[in-house]
Amino acid sequence: MAAPLSADAFARALRAEGVRTTEHTGWRGHHRNHTGAWGPVHGVMLHHTAGSDSVAFCHRGTPDLPGPLCIGVVDKSGLVHLIGYGRTNHAGSGSAAVLAAVRAGARPPAPGVDAVDGNARFYGFEIENLGDGRDPYPAAQLDAVERLSAALCRAHGWSAAGVIGHKEWTRRKIDPTFPMDGIRARITGRLRQRPARPAPATPLAAFPGGAFFRPGRRSPLFTAVGRRLVAEGCGRYAVGPGPVWSEADRRSYAGWQRRLGYTGKDADGVPGPASWAALKVPRTP
């Protein structure tokens, strides 16, 4: 039982455990705290996304279940996309007996009647996977799950018993589709080690000026821009993104500008210094 970490302390804990993260715009203030309390927290709950376009979907949610649907999404490469912080719509109601086991540091029993609000009591993370039993969890992805779980357990003084799957919380769910005892064993092993050094921050590309973004121009920077736009849910690509600045790039970037509140000619799809800084495009070789 503990008060949630501050967003800055949370980010530091992940970095100290060697977790690779990318911070999406406004993640610290994107939450559902206005619908109810967040905390005290008792553990970490893991989910799988059961679909593609995971980051954008988890950020926005649905009309019936507004986003954010988690604090972070762990993609196939092991990169953790931080999209929200606070109460998120990830857990729903679950078993009081399971919560009692988590608080006691014990292995959870079979879930009982849904009676407790899990959104208030757990940090929630989505793991990119179709959830069909055939889609693999790459080694880098499971390593990230292990590290982020250990980071929060270490910060709060919890054992690995503080980490449960959604399928252990309620009989309504089957996620994640990997053995939870196995991931808890990995977390236990990591907690016995000293924390890793913080993962180095990703170097960001300097703004090259609006004139650089000329239709038909080729640069690996454009691929990096497109990937960030897709990650932010603004990608408008039938194929790509690729290394040639195209109309699809311009439309996608205009969507990003509108996301930031720009309108009219200020959302023309040509990058400017402020929108570029907010997008956090990684430096290309």
Secondary structure, DSSP 8 states (H G I E B T S, - for coil): -B----HHHHHHHHHHTT--EEE-TTGGG-S-GGGS----B-EEEEEE--SSSHHHHHHHB-SSSBS---SEEE-TTS-EEE---SS-TT--EEEHHHHHHHHHT----S--SEEEEGGGTEEEEEE----SSSS---HHHHHHHHHHHHHHHHHHT--GGGEEEHHHH-TT---SSS-HHHHHHHHHHHHTS----------B-----GGG--TT-B-HHHHHHHHHHHHTT----SS---SB--HHHHHHHHHHHHHTT--GGGGSS---HHHHHHH--B---
